[in-house]
Amino acid sequence: FNAGDAADAFGPPRGGVTGASELDRFLLKERLAERGRARGSGEGANGSRTVWFLLALALLAAGAIGIAKLIRRRLRYLTRDPRRLAGAARRELADFLADQRLAVSPSATPEELRQLVQDELGADARRFTAALAQARFGTPASSAAAAVTARRELRALLRVIRDGLGRAARFRGLLTLRSLRA
């Protein structure tokens, strides 16, 4: 029921009766108050929706960076050549170190990598670097087994390093793009 339409249909009030105009004012105030409440709840809902959308977008971006890094690192292992497999393991360690803000020279020897990991992160990388050196510079007959060992030792080394890092450093390493630029 719209009192304003009813008043228009039946004409202005006669004889000084003001009930219809008071009713109009009351209904107008109610409509305005209702619109204000709707706007207030709508803005709050839109504001919280915006926050949730931005949070979801940030999580999506972080996930995309992590997946891009994972794919790039795994694609390096798509070879049967033991020397390339050893090179992929070396590059994976170098990428991880770059994500932790440790610069690794492209020409760094396995011994230099071992020393860097020991000095900066306090982890023992001797087994990995020995297998890496054997796979890259050893005889062709021993390279295949050494490449498999190097990859296994790399996983163990990275697990030890990650356990030693705090969550903030690990998360920062996940989000940084240093390893993707190299």
Buried (B, 14 or more C-beta within 10 A) or exposed (E): EEBEEEBEEEEEEEEEEEEBBEBBEEBEEEEEEEEEEEEEEEEEEEEEEEEEEEEEEEEEEEEEBEEEBEEBBEEBEEEEEBBBBBBBBBBBBBBBBBBBEBEBEEEBBBBEBBBBBBEEBEBEBBBBBBBBBBBBEBEEEEBBBBBBBBBBBBEEBBEBBBEEBEEEBBEBBEBBEBBEEE
